[in-house]
Amino acid sequence: MKKIRIFDIDGTITHPGIDLWYMTTNSLSSDIESFEKHIMAWKNGIKAGLNPYKASKSMMLKGLNMMPFEITGNDIRLETKKISNNIIKNCDYFEGAIEHINNSMAKGFYVIFSTTNYYEAGLGFLDALVECNLIGKNNINSILVSGSRIDWKNKKIIHFNMGDCKIKDICEHLNLT
C-alpha cells in the first residue's frame, strides 16, 4: 500500500479565516443578507454548545437552498477555482504547505485534500493550484479530493464530510472498507 498524507484545505493550506465553503456559497447565494444571518446564527449556536456536526450540516443545507436551483457541481468548481485564484494572487495561503505537498508527492506519497466543503469545491481549489503552477499538472493524479457529496439536481447532501465521516470517505476512496 502506498503511503498517504492528508491535508485539510481551509486554515491548513490557506491562511486561518479563509473559508472556501463560505466564500463560494456566499458568492452564489441568491440572498446574501439572509445567508449572512444564517451564518451568524450558526456560529452563535456552535459557541452556545450545539453539536458541531449537526449544526454545520444544517448550515450547509441552508446554503444549498439559498443558491439558484440551476446551480450545478461544475458551477461550484468554477466559482471556487476563481475564488482560489484570488486567494493565491493575494498570497493568502501557506507557501510551506504547498512545498510540503509537492515534497510529499516527490517522495512517493499519495496526497489527499480532505475538506468539509463541497467535493467540487475541492476540485476547483486543486484546479487553481495547477493553473497557478503551485502544483504540477503531472502530479494531479497523485492527489485525491475528499469532500461533501451533493445531489445538485435536488440540493440534497448525500455525504457530509465532517468528523468521522472524513475518515469514512477517505477509506472508501482508497478501498479500505
C-alpha angles and dihedrals in degrees: 000000000000118000116248137205120200124209129186112216108212112068094355103063093013123049118270112279094032102118112179094188091056094043094048096043092044091049092053097038116120090210111035094176092056091043090055091051090053090049092053092048090049093050092046090048092053090049089049091055106266115157102271094214095050094040093048093047089050090049091051090052091050089051091050091051091051093059122087110272093242094061111122135194089258090056088053091049093050094045093048090048090054092048091045091052087057091048089053093044089052091046091238092150136077111260088199091059091054090047090050091050092050092044090049092055091045088055091052100260120146106230123216124197104204117189139162085220122097114295089236090054089057089052090050090052090051090047090055093049089053094043090051091048094242089123122029120243089234089062097053092096090056092063125078120194118214117188146134113303118223133192093222095189092059098025092236129144110238096176125010107207102212134113115343089357088071090061092046092052093048091048091050091050090050093044092242097133 
